[in-house]
């Protein structure tokens, strides 16, 4: 760490994010730490579904590719990595991480944070936040992961391991934990925790704060998006920070990109709730300090929530989905006729069915599309049902349109798969017990 600034970058903002920007950050960024934020409600539920089918497939499927690109630069720079890509099986992910580093000739210790899986501790009669019904009333529960925070992460950082792998660690906690460890922040200093949380929230979606999701041609132009640079925070001991990116990369960091990301997924800016703190973002001050350099300071903190949020996965049946394209004169009319045919054929077969004509009415409905006749469009049919056979009927009926429907259909795509629904609930903090295991280069626990 530098004398006055802790440098932390974000190398991934979701499970399918690019790999190269993270390697670039580690190689050229002068980072003390890099975080890979790869887990959301949907991705952790899908990870559990994969693990039910294959016990060795419970972590992020892109983790091996990411680590293969990173362990070389990490060994040269000493950068520490923290990721929640362990998903439904952090232990297996940690062993794999240690083995990848060893195979690359750069053996590293990996600290694995365990304990976020609380399926055996969750009350199935607890109310789902979405509708107030008991969790078990929604179907068989297959996963329950508590959003753990820095309480769980700090012991892992304290082991000195160069890589830390977790499961459902909250997004901003991935960044707050390394800041607290570097500066030995007092957990009782809620303003410091709030400031670190705000910095983590700004970084957690990677390229969003450097202009990626911000870009809107003609309205909010952003240069060089094909070579988008991912963000770095230069964090001071008082929790203030400068958000920036690597020189020579595409993208943009200015007041607008920072403000837009600051408000992302925030319901109440006066009380942004995490496992660590309740952050008041209305006190945040933002100042442009130069090209691609924005200062952030001033958040206030209050006591953290009494409970931890839990992301709960349940079996929700099967989904069938199919698309077929139409082009040329009368394309929309032919697609609408195809929609009528499929709707009639699936009536009473698929309980929940949605039919759209993409390019005409899929986003804003039929009213706003009146008078718009595109040259090309796509019929999309999606349905969910308790059994696979009914979901397969969606794909079958759209496929049949090749010869049994309107002229000119083409470009068929179909898929059928099990659906894991996602719910939210609370769990008492004392019901969640986390622990750390350190894995060596050979994959054995130390």
Beta strands, then each sheet from edge to edge (+ up, - down):
strand 1: 6-12
strand 2: 33-36
strand 3: 80-83
strand 4: 110-114
strand 5: 141-146
strand 6: 163-165
strand 7: 231-235
strand 8: 241-245
strand 9: 272-273
strand 10: 278-280
strand 11: 285-290
strand 12: 293-297
strand 13: 300-302
strand 14: 307-327
strand 15: 352-358
strand 16: 376-385
strand 17: 410-428
strand 18: 435-439
sheet 1: 11+ 12- 8+ 7- 1+ 2+ 3+ 6+ 4+ 18-
sheet 2: 5+ 14- 16+ 15-
sheet 3: 5+ 14- 17+
sheet 4: 9+ 10- 13+
end
